[in-house]
Amino acid sequence: MTEPDRDQQAVGNIEPLLSVDEVAGLLRISESGVYRLIRREELCCVKVGSRTLFEQPELRAFIATKRKGSTTSTEELRSPRNEAA
């Protein structure tokens, strides 16, 4: 397993991508649980070579859709008008 990147500063408008183990830690689930969410297409990932990585805004959108009582859809969170906010 590779070490997480220590430099967490955004370059331009791009935030650092998160690894599977980082996402698992943030969501407090197992790494296999993260892969299960990917298979169910509930969580989007980025493949870079053999690594599975995650964009922070996608993770925030996923969390927002899982909030109890949330009526905001993932598509609404990704809409261009919300990007400018």
PyMOL Python script that loads the backbone (N, CA, C, O; Angstrom):
from pymol import cmd

cmd.read_pdbstr("""\
ATOM      1  N   MET A   1       0.853  -1.168   0.000  1.00  0.00           N
ATOM      2  CA  MET A   1       0.000   0.000   0.000  1.00  0.00           C
ATOM      3  C   MET A   1       0.901   1.233   0.000  1.00  0.00           C
ATOM      4  O   MET A   1       1.924   1.259   0.684  1.00  0.00           O
ATOM      5  N   THR A   2       0.527   2.229  -0.751  1.00  0.00           N
ATOM      6  CA  THR A   2       1.333   3.433  -0.826  1.00  0.00           C
ATOM      7  C   THR A   2       0.918   4.419   0.250  1.00  0.00           C
ATOM      8  O   THR A   2      -0.209   4.395   0.744  1.00  0.00           O
ATOM      9  N   GLU A   3       1.850   5.279   0.596  1.00  0.00           N
ATOM     10  CA  GLU A   3       1.580   6.314   1.580  1.00  0.00           C
ATOM     11  C   GLU A   3       0.691   7.396   0.983  1.00  0.00           C
ATOM     12  O   GLU A   3       0.830   7.713  -0.198  1.00  0.00           O
ATOM     13  N   PRO A   4      -0.217   7.972   1.765  1.00  0.00           N
ATOM     14  CA  PRO A   4      -1.008   9.092   1.251  1.00  0.00           C
ATOM     15  C   PRO A   4      -0.089  10.280   0.991  1.00  0.00           C
ATOM     16  O   PRO A   4       0.943  10.430   1.646  1.00  0.00           O
ATOM     17  N   ASP A   5      -0.463  11.115   0.042  1.00  0.00           N
ATOM     18  CA  ASP A   5       0.318  12.302  -0.245  1.00  0.00           C
ATOM     19  C   ASP A   5       0.289  13.224   0.961  1.00  0.00           C
ATOM     20  O   ASP A   5      -0.767  13.480   1.539  1.00  0.00           O
ATOM     21  N   ARG A   6       1.452  13.715   1.328  1.00  0.00           N
ATOM     22  CA  ARG A   6       1.547  14.602   2.498  1.00  0.00           C
ATOM     23  C   ARG A   6       1.203  16.041   2.140  1.00  0.00           C
ATOM     24  O   ARG A   6       0.709  16.785   2.986  1.00  0.00           O
ATOM     25  N   ASP A   7       1.458  16.442   0.901  1.00  0.00           N
ATOM     26  CA  ASP A   7       1.171  17.805   0.480  1.00  0.00           C
ATOM     27  C   ASP A   7      -0.292  17.886   0.077  1.00  0.00           C
ATOM     28  O   ASP A   7      -0.665  17.432  -1.005  1.00  0.00           O
ATOM     29  N   GLN A   8      -1.119  18.455   0.933  1.00  0.00           N
ATOM     30  CA  GLN A   8      -2.559  18.498   0.699  1.00  0.00           C
ATOM     31  C   GLN A   8      -3.035  19.827   0.143  1.00  0.00           C
ATOM     32  O   GLN A   8      -4.219  20.149   0.241  1.00  0.00           O
ATOM     33  N   GLN A   9      -2.125  20.609  -0.444  1.00  0.00           N
ATOM     34  CA  GLN A   9      -2.528  21.896  -1.002  1.00  0.00           C
ATOM     35  C   GLN A   9      -3.095  21.700  -2.393  1.00  0.00           C
ATOM     36  O   GLN A   9      -2.614  20.874  -3.169  1.00  0.00           O
ATOM     37  N   ALA A  10      -4.133  22.479  -2.697  1.00  0.00           N
ATOM     38  CA  ALA A  10      -4.736  22.436  -4.025  1.00  0.00           C
ATOM     39  C   ALA A  10      -3.801  23.112  -5.019  1.00  0.00           C
ATOM     40  O   ALA A  10      -3.153  24.110  -4.706  1.00  0.00           O
ATOM     41  N   VAL A  11      -3.745  22.551  -6.221  1.00  0.00           N
ATOM     42  CA  VAL A  11      -2.976  23.143  -7.301  1.00  0.00           C
ATOM     43  C   VAL A  11      -3.986  23.762  -8.252  1.00  0.00           C
ATOM     44  O   VAL A  11      -4.805  23.058  -8.843  1.00  0.00           O
ATOM     45  N   GLY A  12      -3.928  25.083  -8.400  1.00  0.00           N
ATOM     46  CA  GLY A  12      -4.944  25.757  -9.209  1.00  0.00           C
ATOM     47  C   GLY A  12      -6.296  25.551  -8.562  1.00  0.00           C
ATOM     48  O   GLY A  12      -6.468  25.836  -7.377  1.00  0.00           O
ATOM     49  N   ASN A  13      -7.259  25.058  -9.330  1.00  0.00           N
ATOM     50  CA  ASN A  13      -8.592  24.765  -8.808  1.00  0.00           C
ATOM     51  C   ASN A  13      -8.783  23.287  -8.521  1.00  0.00           C
ATOM     52  O   ASN A  13      -9.907  22.849  -8.274  1.00  0.00           O
ATOM     53  N   ILE A  14      -7.711  22.509  -8.549  1.00  0.00           N
ATOM     54  CA  ILE A  14      -7.820  21.067  -8.361  1.00  0.00           C
ATOM     55  C   ILE A  14      -7.392  20.694  -6.943  1.00  0.00           C
ATOM     56  O   ILE A  14      -6.261  20.948  -6.529  1.00  0.00           O
ATOM     57  N   GLU A  15      -8.325  20.088  -6.212  1.00  0.00           N
ATOM     58  CA  GLU A  15      -8.005  19.602  -4.871  1.00  0.00           C
ATOM     59  C   GLU A  15      -7.309  18.255  -4.996  1.00  0.00           C
ATOM     60  O   GLU A  15      -7.513  17.554  -5.987  1.00  0.00           O
ATOM     61  N   PRO A  16      -6.495  17.874  -4.021  1.00  0.00           N
ATOM     62  CA  PRO A  16      -5.840  16.567  -4.073  1.00  0.00           C
ATOM     63  C   PRO A  16      -6.877  15.441  -4.094  1.00  0.00           C
ATOM     64  O   PRO A  16      -7.908  15.520  -3.427  1.00  0.00           O
ATOM     65  N   LEU A  17      -6.590  14.400  -4.863  1.00  0.00           N
ATOM     66  CA  LEU A  17      -7.461  13.234  -4.914  1.00  0.00           C
ATOM     67  C   LEU A  17      -7.234  12.398  -3.661  1.00  0.00           C
ATOM     68  O   LEU A  17      -6.132  12.361  -3.114  1.00  0.00           O
ATOM     69  N   LEU A  18      -8.291  11.732  -3.215  1.00  0.00           N
ATOM     70  CA  LEU A  18      -8.222  10.891  -2.019  1.00  0.00           C
ATOM     71  C   LEU A  18      -8.101   9.425  -2.404  1.00  0.00           C
ATOM     72  O   LEU A  18      -8.683   8.986  -3.396  1.00  0.00           O
ATOM     73  N   SER A  19      -7.349   8.675  -1.619  1.00  0.00           N
ATOM     74  CA  SER A  19      -7.186   7.241  -1.860  1.00  0.00           C
ATOM     75  C   SER A  19      -8.339   6.466  -1.220  1.00  0.00           C
ATOM     76  O   SER A  19      -9.133   7.021  -0.461  1.00  0.00           O
ATOM     77  N   VAL A  20      -8.414   5.186  -1.539  1.00  0.00           N
ATOM     78  CA  VAL A  20      -9.465   4.325  -0.981  1.00  0.00           C
ATOM     79  C   VAL A  20      -9.373   4.298   0.536  1.00  0.00           C
ATOM     80  O   VAL A  20     -10.391   4.410   1.220  1.00  0.00           O
ATOM     81  N   ASP A  21      -8.160   4.151   1.074  1.00  0.00           N
ATOM     82  CA  ASP A  21      -8.042   4.077   2.530  1.00  0.00           C
ATOM     83  C   ASP A  21      -8.384   5.416   3.193  1.00  0.00           C
ATOM     84  O   ASP A  21      -8.911   5.430   4.305  1.00  0.00           O
ATOM     85  N   GLU A  22      -8.095   6.534   2.533  1.00  0.00           N
ATOM     86  CA  GLU A  22      -8.484   7.832   3.084  1.00  0.00           C
ATOM     87  C   GLU A  22     -10.004   7.989   3.096  1.00  0.00           C
ATOM     88  O   GLU A  22     -10.574   8.464   4.078  1.00  0.00           O
ATOM     89  N   VAL A  23     -10.657   7.590   2.009  1.00  0.00           N
ATOM     90  CA  VAL A  23     -12.123   7.680   1.940  1.00  0.00           C
ATOM     91  C   VAL A  23     -12.754   6.753   2.968  1.00  0.00           C
ATOM     92  O   VAL A  23     -13.719   7.124   3.635  1.00  0.00           O
ATOM     93  N   ALA A  24     -12.214   5.555   3.095  1.00  0.00           N
ATOM     94  CA  ALA A  24     -12.724   4.613   4.097  1.00  0.00           C
ATOM     95  C   ALA A  24     -12.628   5.225   5.493  1.00  0.00           C
ATOM     96  O   ALA A  24     -13.562   5.116   6.288  1.00  0.00           O
ATOM     97  N   GLY A  25     -11.503   5.864   5.788  1.00  0.00           N
ATOM     98  CA  GLY A  25     -11.325   6.507   7.085  1.00  0.00           C
ATOM     99  C   GLY A  25     -12.297   7.655   7.304  1.00  0.00           C
ATOM    100  O   GLY A  25     -12.865   7.797   8.387  1.00  0.00           O
ATOM    101  N   LEU A  26     -12.492   8.483   6.267  1.00  0.00           N
ATOM    102  CA  LEU A  26     -13.410   9.613   6.380  1.00  0.00           C
ATOM    103  C   LEU A  26     -14.850   9.157   6.581  1.00  0.00           C
ATOM    104  O   LEU A  26     -15.593   9.753   7.360  1.00  0.00           O
ATOM    105  N   LEU A  27     -15.244   8.090   5.870  1.00  0.00           N
ATOM    106  CA  LEU A  27     -16.614   7.579   5.982  1.00  0.00           C
ATOM    107  C   LEU A  27     -16.781   6.606   7.146  1.00  0.00           C
ATOM    108  O   LEU A  27     -17.895   6.209   7.488  1.00  0.00           O
ATOM    109  N   ARG A  28     -15.659   6.231   7.745  1.00  0.00           N
ATOM    110  CA  ARG A  28     -15.640   5.265   8.853  1.00  0.00           C
ATOM    111  C   ARG A  28     -16.251   3.928   8.455  1.00  0.00           C
ATOM    112  O   ARG A  28     -17.050   3.337   9.182  1.00  0.00           O
ATOM    113  N   ILE A  29     -15.839   3.470   7.260  1.00  0.00           N
ATOM    114  CA  ILE A  29     -16.240   2.154   6.768  1.00  0.00           C
ATOM    115  C   ILE A  29     -14.975   1.432   6.319  1.00  0.00           C
ATOM    116  O   ILE A  29     -13.897   2.025   6.282  1.00  0.00           O
ATOM    117  N   SER A  30     -15.105   0.162   5.980  1.00  0.00           N
ATOM    118  CA  SER A  30     -13.953  -0.604   5.509  1.00  0.00           C
ATOM    119  C   SER A  30     -13.633  -0.262   4.059  1.00  0.00           C
ATOM    120  O   SER A  30     -14.461   0.301   3.343  1.00  0.00           O
ATOM    121  N   GLU A  31     -12.421  -0.611   3.637  1.00  0.00           N
ATOM    122  CA  GLU A  31     -12.042  -0.412   2.237  1.00  0.00           C
ATOM    123  C   GLU A  31     -12.958  -1.227   1.325  1.00  0.00           C
ATOM    124  O   GLU A  31     -13.311  -0.770   0.238  1.00  0.00           O
ATOM    125  N   SER A  32     -13.347  -2.431   1.756  1.00  0.00           N
ATOM    126  CA  SER A  32     -14.257  -3.229   0.928  1.00  0.00           C
ATOM    127  C   SER A  32     -15.628  -2.552   0.828  1.00  0.00           C
ATOM    128  O   SER A  32     -16.319  -2.697  -0.180  1.00  0.00           O
ATOM    129  N   GLY A  33     -16.019  -1.819   1.864  1.00  0.00           N
ATOM    130  CA  GLY A  33     -17.256  -1.047   1.811  1.00  0.00           C
ATOM    131  C   GLY A  33     -17.181   0.069   0.774  1.00  0.00           C
ATOM    132  O   GLY A  33     -18.174   0.371   0.111  1.00  0.00           O
ATOM    133  N   VAL A  34     -16.007   0.680   0.634  1.00  0.00           N
ATOM    134  CA  VAL A  34     -15.812   1.714  -0.387  1.00  0.00           C
ATOM    135  C   VAL A  34     -15.958   1.092  -1.770  1.00  0.00           C
ATOM    136  O   VAL A  34     -16.651   1.641  -2.627  1.00  0.00           O
ATOM    137  N   TYR A  35     -15.309  -0.053  -1.993  1.00  0.00           N
ATOM    138  CA  TYR A  35     -15.415  -0.730  -3.290  1.00  0.00           C
ATOM    139  C   TYR A  35     -16.859  -1.155  -3.573  1.00  0.00           C
ATOM    140  O   TYR A  35     -17.294  -1.139  -4.724  1.00  0.00           O
ATOM    141  N   ARG A  36     -17.596  -1.531  -2.538  1.00  0.00           N
ATOM    142  CA  ARG A  36     -19.010  -1.898  -2.703  1.00  0.00           C
ATOM    143  C   ARG A  36     -19.824  -0.692  -3.186  1.00  0.00           C
ATOM    144  O   ARG A  36     -20.676  -0.831  -4.063  1.00  0.00           O
ATOM    145  N   LEU A  37     -19.564   0.483  -2.616  1.00  0.00           N
ATOM    146  CA  LEU A  37     -20.253   1.702  -3.049  1.00  0.00           C
ATOM    147  C   LEU A  37     -19.931   2.032  -4.500  1.00  0.00           C
ATOM    148  O   LEU A  37     -20.790   2.521  -5.233  1.00  0.00           O
ATOM    149  N   ILE A  38     -18.696   1.765  -4.917  1.00  0.00           N
ATOM    150  CA  ILE A  38     -18.308   1.996  -6.314  1.00  0.00           C
ATOM    151  C   ILE A  38     -19.081   1.048  -7.227  1.00  0.00           C
ATOM    152  O   ILE A  38     -19.629   1.472  -8.245  1.00  0.00           O
ATOM    153  N   ARG A  39     -19.123  -0.229  -6.866  1.00  0.00           N
ATOM    154  CA  ARG A  39     -19.845  -1.220  -7.685  1.00  0.00           C
ATOM    155  C   ARG A  39     -21.319  -0.871  -7.819  1.00  0.00           C
ATOM    156  O   ARG A  39     -21.913  -1.068  -8.879  1.00  0.00           O
ATOM    157  N   ARG A  40     -21.911  -0.353  -6.749  1.00  0.00           N
ATOM    158  CA  ARG A  40     -23.329   0.029  -6.766  1.00  0.00           C
ATOM    159  C   ARG A  40     -23.552   1.377  -7.461  1.00  0.00           C
ATOM    160  O   ARG A  40     -24.682   1.848  -7.587  1.00  0.00           O
ATOM    161  N   GLU A  41     -22.460   1.979  -7.903  1.00  0.00           N
ATOM    162  CA  GLU A  41     -22.482   3.291  -8.563  1.00  0.00           C
ATOM    163  C   GLU A  41     -23.054   4.376  -7.654  1.00  0.00           C
ATOM    164  O   GLU A  41     -23.689   5.319  -8.126  1.00  0.00           O
ATOM    165  N   GLU A  42     -22.827   4.236  -6.358  1.00  0.00           N
ATOM    166  CA  GLU A  42     -23.231   5.258  -5.400  1.00  0.00           C
ATOM    167  C   GLU A  42     -22.106   6.259  -5.173  1.00  0.00           C
ATOM    168  O   GLU A  42     -22.350   7.387  -4.745  1.00  0.00           O
ATOM    169  N   LEU A  43     -20.880   5.849  -5.458  1.00  0.00           N
ATOM    170  CA  LEU A  43     -19.709   6.680  -5.237  1.00  0.00           C
ATOM    171  C   LEU A  43     -18.858   6.650  -6.499  1.00  0.00           C
ATOM    172  O   LEU A  43     -18.494   5.580  -6.986  1.00  0.00           O
ATOM    173  N   CYS A  44     -18.543   7.827  -7.023  1.00  0.00           N
ATOM    174  CA  CYS A  44     -17.751   7.938  -8.253  1.00  0.00           C
ATOM    175  C   CYS A  44     -16.269   7.927  -7.907  1.00  0.00           C
ATOM    176  O   CYS A  44     -15.852   8.453  -6.875  1.00  0.00           O
ATOM    177  N   CYS A  45     -15.489   7.322  -8.780  1.00  0.00           N
ATOM    178  CA  CYS A  45     -14.046   7.287  -8.571  1.00  0.00           C
ATOM    179  C   CYS A  45     -13.324   7.657  -9.856  1.00  0.00           C
ATOM    180  O   CYS A  45     -13.923   7.730 -10.929  1.00  0.00           O
ATOM    181  N   VAL A  46     -12.032   7.887  -9.723  1.00  0.00           N
ATOM    182  CA  VAL A  46     -11.147   8.190 -10.840  1.00  0.00           C
ATOM    183  C   VAL A  46     -10.061   7.121 -10.833  1.00  0.00           C
ATOM    184  O   VAL A  46      -9.421   6.889  -9.808  1.00  0.00           O
ATOM    185  N   LYS A  47      -9.853   6.471 -11.970  1.00  0.00           N
ATOM    186  CA  LYS A  47      -8.785   5.479 -12.067  1.00  0.00           C
ATOM    187  C   LYS A  47      -7.554   6.156 -12.667  1.00  0.00           C
ATOM    188  O   LYS A  47      -7.624   6.727 -13.756  1.00  0.00           O
ATOM    189  N   VAL A  48      -6.437   6.093 -11.961  1.00  0.00           N
ATOM    190  CA  VAL A  48      -5.155   6.602 -12.446  1.00  0.00           C
ATOM    191  C   VAL A  48      -4.193   5.431 -12.371  1.00  0.00           C
ATOM    192  O   VAL A  48      -3.708   5.062 -11.301  1.00  0.00           O
ATOM    193  N   GLY A  49      -3.927   4.852 -13.547  1.00  0.00           N
ATOM    194  CA  GLY A  49      -3.153   3.611 -13.560  1.00  0.00           C
ATOM    195  C   GLY A  49      -3.941   2.548 -12.826  1.00  0.00           C
ATOM    196  O   GLY A  49      -5.100   2.288 -13.149  1.00  0.00           O
ATOM    197  N   SER A  50      -3.309   1.935 -11.837  1.00  0.00           N
ATOM    198  CA  SER A  50      -3.998   0.900 -11.065  1.00  0.00           C
ATOM    199  C   SER A  50      -4.632   1.468  -9.794  1.00  0.00           C
ATOM    200  O   SER A  50      -5.272   0.736  -9.039  1.00  0.00           O
ATOM    201  N   ARG A  51      -4.457   2.759  -9.558  1.00  0.00           N
ATOM    202  CA  ARG A  51      -4.997   3.372  -8.337  1.00  0.00           C
ATOM    203  C   ARG A  51      -6.435   3.832  -8.526  1.00  0.00           C
ATOM    204  O   ARG A  51      -6.810   4.323  -9.591  1.00  0.00           O
ATOM    205  N   THR A  52      -7.224   3.669  -7.487  1.00  0.00           N
ATOM    206  CA  THR A  52      -8.598   4.152  -7.441  1.00  0.00           C
ATOM    207  C   THR A  52      -8.594   5.368  -6.527  1.00  0.00           C
ATOM    208  O   THR A  52      -8.260   5.271  -5.346  1.00  0.00           O
ATOM    209  N   LEU A  53      -8.969   6.514  -7.088  1.00  0.00           N
ATOM    210  CA  LEU A  53      -8.918   7.764  -6.343  1.00  0.00           C
ATOM    211  C   LEU A  53     -10.265   8.470  -6.395  1.00  0.00           C
ATOM    212  O   LEU A  53     -11.123   8.132  -7.210  1.00  0.00           O
ATOM    213  N   PHE A  54     -10.443   9.451  -5.519  1.00  0.00           N
ATOM    214  CA  PHE A  54     -11.727  10.126  -5.382  1.00  0.00           C
ATOM    215  C   PHE A  54     -11.538  11.629  -5.329  1.00  0.00           C
ATOM    216  O   PHE A  54     -10.613  12.136  -4.695  1.00  0.00           O
ATOM    217  N   GLU A  55     -12.441  12.336  -6.013  1.00  0.00           N
ATOM    218  CA  GLU A  55     -12.447  13.791  -5.965  1.00  0.00           C
ATOM    219  C   GLU A  55     -13.216  14.230  -4.722  1.00  0.00           C
ATOM    220  O   GLU A  55     -14.272  13.678  -4.410  1.00  0.00           O
ATOM    221  N   GLN A  56     -12.689  15.213  -4.026  1.00  0.00           N
ATOM    222  CA  GLN A  56     -13.319  15.668  -2.794  1.00  0.00           C
ATOM    223  C   GLN A  56     -14.737  16.200  -3.001  1.00  0.00           C
ATOM    224  O   GLN A  56     -15.604  15.918  -2.174  1.00  0.00           O
ATOM    225  N   PRO A  57     -15.012  16.957  -4.068  1.00  0.00           N
ATOM    226  CA  PRO A  57     -16.405  17.405  -4.261  1.00  0.00           C
ATOM    227  C   PRO A  57     -17.385  16.236  -4.460  1.00  0.00           C
ATOM    228  O   PRO A  57     -18.528  16.303  -4.006  1.00  0.00           O
ATOM    229  N   GLU A  58     -16.944  15.177  -5.132  1.00  0.00           N
ATOM    230  CA  GLU A  58     -17.802  13.993  -5.307  1.00  0.00           C
ATOM    231  C   GLU A  58     -18.097  13.339  -3.963  1.00  0.00           C
ATOM    232  O   GLU A  58     -19.214  12.884  -3.716  1.00  0.00           O
ATOM    233  N   LEU A  59     -17.094  13.295  -3.101  1.00  0.00           N
ATOM    234  CA  LEU A  59     -17.294  12.706  -1.772  1.00  0.00           C
ATOM    235  C   LEU A  59     -18.266  13.562  -0.962  1.00  0.00           C
ATOM    236  O   LEU A  59     -19.130  13.032  -0.264  1.00  0.00           O
ATOM    237  N   ARG A  60     -18.123  14.882  -1.055  1.00  0.00           N
ATOM    238  CA  ARG A  60     -19.060  15.767  -0.361  1.00  0.00           C
ATOM    239  C   ARG A  60     -20.484  15.569  -0.878  1.00  0.00           C
ATOM    240  O   ARG A  60     -21.433  15.548  -0.094  1.00  0.00           O
ATOM    241  N   ALA A  61     -20.634  15.426  -2.191  1.00  0.00           N
ATOM    242  CA  ALA A  61     -21.962  15.215  -2.786  1.00  0.00           C
ATOM    243  C   ALA A  61     -22.551  13.892  -2.298  1.00  0.00           C
ATOM    244  O   ALA A  61     -23.737  13.821  -1.977  1.00  0.00           O
ATOM    245  N   PHE A  62     -21.727  12.848  -2.242  1.00  0.00           N
ATOM    246  CA  PHE A  62     -22.187  11.552  -1.753  1.00  0.00           C
ATOM    247  C   PHE A  62     -22.693  11.675  -0.316  1.00  0.00           C
ATOM    248  O   PHE A  62     -23.768  11.176   0.017  1.00  0.00           O
ATOM    249  N   ILE A  63     -21.915  12.337   0.520  1.00  0.00           N
ATOM    250  CA  ILE A  63     -22.308  12.511   1.920  1.00  0.00           C
ATOM    251  C   ILE A  63     -23.612  13.294   2.014  1.00  0.00           C
ATOM    252  O   ILE A  63     -24.485  12.950   2.810  1.00  0.00           O
ATOM    253  N   ALA A  64     -23.748  14.337   1.213  1.00  0.00           N
ATOM    254  CA  ALA A  64     -24.961  15.160   1.235  1.00  0.00           C
ATOM    255  C   ALA A  64     -26.195  14.337   0.881  1.00  0.00           C
ATOM    256  O   ALA A  64     -27.260  14.537   1.464  1.00  0.00           O
ATOM    257  N   THR A  65     -26.059  13.410  -0.071  1.00  0.00           N
ATOM    258  CA  THR A  65     -27.219  12.600  -0.459  1.00  0.00           C
ATOM    259  C   THR A  65     -27.589  11.581   0.613  1.00  0.00           C
ATOM    260  O   THR A  65     -28.713  11.080   0.632  1.00  0.00           O
ATOM    261  N   LYS A  66     -26.658  11.274   1.498  1.00  0.00           N
ATOM    262  CA  LYS A  66     -26.911  10.282   2.541  1.00  0.00           C
ATOM    263  C   LYS A  66     -27.408  10.896   3.837  1.00  0.00           C
ATOM    264  O   LYS A  66     -27.759  10.173   4.770  1.00  0.00           O
ATOM    265  N   ARG A  67     -27.442  12.219   3.909  1.00  0.00           N
ATOM    266  CA  ARG A  67     -27.949  12.869   5.119  1.00  0.00           C
ATOM    267  C   ARG A  67     -29.410  12.506   5.326  1.00  0.00           C
ATOM    268  O   ARG A  67     -30.196  12.499   4.378  1.00  0.00           O
ATOM    269  N   LYS A  68     -29.766  12.211   6.545  1.00  0.00           N
ATOM    270  CA  LYS A  68     -31.149  11.872   6.865  1.00  0.00           C
ATOM    271  C   LYS A  68     -32.027  13.077   6.580  1.00  0.00           C
ATOM    272  O   LYS A  68     -31.760  14.181   7.054  1.00  0.00           O
ATOM    273  N   GLY A  69     -33.078  12.856   5.801  1.00  0.00           N
ATOM    274  CA  GLY A  69     -34.002  13.921   5.471  1.00  0.00           C
ATOM    275  C   GLY A  69     -33.566  14.767   4.292  1.00  0.00           C
ATOM    276  O   GLY A  69     -34.235  15.742   3.950  1.00  0.00           O
ATOM    277  N   SER A  70     -32.444  14.408   3.662  1.00  0.00           N
ATOM    278  CA  SER A  70     -31.959  15.195   2.524  1.00  0.00           C
ATOM    279  C   SER A  70     -32.827  14.948   1.304  1.00  0.00           C
ATOM    280  O   SER A  70     -33.138  13.803   0.975  1.00  0.00           O
ATOM    281  N   THR A  71     -33.220  16.027   0.631  1.00  0.00           N
ATOM    282  CA  THR A  71     -33.990  15.903  -0.601  1.00  0.00           C
ATOM    283  C   THR A  71     -33.182  16.380  -1.798  1.00  0.00           C
ATOM    284  O   THR A  71     -33.688  16.379  -2.920  1.00  0.00           O
ATOM    285  N   THR A  72     -31.926  16.791  -1.579  1.00  0.00           N
ATOM    286  CA  THR A  72     -31.067  17.267  -2.650  1.00  0.00           C
ATOM    287  C   THR A  72     -30.457  16.074  -3.366  1.00  0.00           C
ATOM    288  O   THR A  72     -29.844  15.210  -2.740  1.00  0.00           O
ATOM    289  N   SER A  73     -30.627  16.032  -4.674  1.00  0.00           N
ATOM    290  CA  SER A  73     -30.052  14.935  -5.442  1.00  0.00           C
ATOM    291  C   SER A  73     -28.602  15.239  -5.793  1.00  0.00           C
ATOM    292  O   SER A  73     -28.178  16.394  -5.752  1.00  0.00           O
ATOM    293  N   THR A  74     -27.850  14.217  -6.132  1.00  0.00           N
ATOM    294  CA  THR A  74     -26.460  14.380  -6.548  1.00  0.00           C
ATOM    295  C   THR A  74     -26.383  15.257  -7.781  1.00  0.00           C
ATOM    296  O   THR A  74     -25.471  16.077  -7.889  1.00  0.00           O
ATOM    297  N   GLU A  75     -27.317  15.111  -8.719  1.00  0.00           N
ATOM    298  CA  GLU A  75     -27.297  15.917  -9.942  1.00  0.00           C
ATOM    299  C   GLU A  75     -27.466  17.392  -9.618  1.00  0.00           C
ATOM    300  O   GLU A  75     -26.826  18.239 -10.243  1.00  0.00           O
ATOM    301  N   GLU A  76     -28.319  17.713  -8.649  1.00  0.00           N
ATOM    302  CA  GLU A  76     -28.497  19.104  -8.262  1.00  0.00           C
ATOM    303  C   GLU A  76     -27.209  19.671  -7.686  1.00  0.00           C
ATOM    304  O   GLU A  76     -26.881  20.832  -7.927  1.00  0.00           O
ATOM    305  N   LEU A  77     -26.473  18.858  -6.922  1.00  0.00           N
ATOM    306  CA  LEU A  77     -25.222  19.314  -6.333  1.00  0.00           C
ATOM    307  C   LEU A  77     -24.151  19.554  -7.386  1.00  0.00           C
ATOM    308  O   LEU A  77     -23.264  20.383  -7.183  1.00  0.00           O
ATOM    309  N   ARG A  78     -24.218  18.843  -8.508  1.00  0.00           N
ATOM    310  CA  ARG A  78     -23.224  18.963  -9.568  1.00  0.00           C
ATOM    311  C   ARG A  78     -23.583  20.011 -10.615  1.00  0.00           C
ATOM    312  O   ARG A  78     -22.784  20.274 -11.514  1.00  0.00           O
ATOM    313  N   SER A  79     -24.762  20.612 -10.521  1.00  0.00           N
ATOM    314  CA  SER A  79     -25.195  21.524 -11.569  1.00  0.00           C
ATOM    315  C   SER A  79     -24.271  22.735 -11.646  1.00  0.00           C
ATOM    316  O   SER A  79     -23.711  23.149 -10.631  1.00  0.00           O
ATOM    317  N   PRO A  80     -24.103  23.316 -12.856  1.00  0.00           N
ATOM    318  CA  PRO A  80     -23.200  24.446 -13.053  1.00  0.00           C
ATOM    319  C   PRO A  80     -23.516  25.645 -12.171  1.00  0.00           C
ATOM    320  O   PRO A  80     -22.603  26.359 -11.756  1.00  0.00           O
ATOM    321  N   ARG A  81     -24.771  25.875 -11.881  1.00  0.00           N
ATOM    322  CA  ARG A  81     -25.092  27.041 -11.035  1.00  0.00           C
ATOM    323  C   ARG A  81     -24.561  26.864  -9.620  1.00  0.00           C
ATOM    324  O   ARG A  81     -24.260  27.854  -8.953  1.00  0.00           O
ATOM    325  N   ASN A  82     -24.438  25.610  -9.139  1.00  0.00           N
ATOM    326  CA  ASN A  82     -23.890  25.377  -7.802  1.00  0.00           C
ATOM    327  C   ASN A  82     -22.368  25.393  -7.818  1.00  0.00           C
ATOM    328  O   ASN A  82     -21.754  25.619  -6.775  1.00  0.00           O
ATOM    329  N   GLU A  83     -21.741  25.160  -8.963  1.00  0.00           N
ATOM    330  CA  GLU A  83     -20.281  25.179  -9.083  1.00  0.00           C
ATOM    331  C   GLU A  83     -19.746  26.570  -8.829  1.00  0.00           C
ATOM    332  O   GLU A  83     -18.664  26.722  -8.262  1.00  0.00           O
ATOM    333  N   ALA A  84     -20.490  27.597  -9.241  1.00  0.00           N
ATOM    334  CA  ALA A  84     -20.015  28.971  -9.118  1.00  0.00           C
ATOM    335  C   ALA A  84     -20.137  29.493  -7.689  1.00  0.00           C
ATOM    336  O   ALA A  84     -19.496  30.482  -7.333  1.00  0.00           O
ATOM    337  N   ALA A  85     -20.949  28.840  -6.878  1.00  0.00           N
ATOM    338  CA  ALA A  85     -21.194  29.315  -5.509  1.00  0.00           C
ATOM    339  C   ALA A  85     -19.979  29.182  -4.624  1.00  0.00           C
ATOM    340  O   ALA A  85     -20.031  29.540  -3.447  1.00  0.00           O
TER     341      ALA A  85
END
""", "prot")
cmd.dss("prot")
cmd.show_as("cartoon", "prot")
cmd.util.cbc("prot")
cmd.orient("prot")
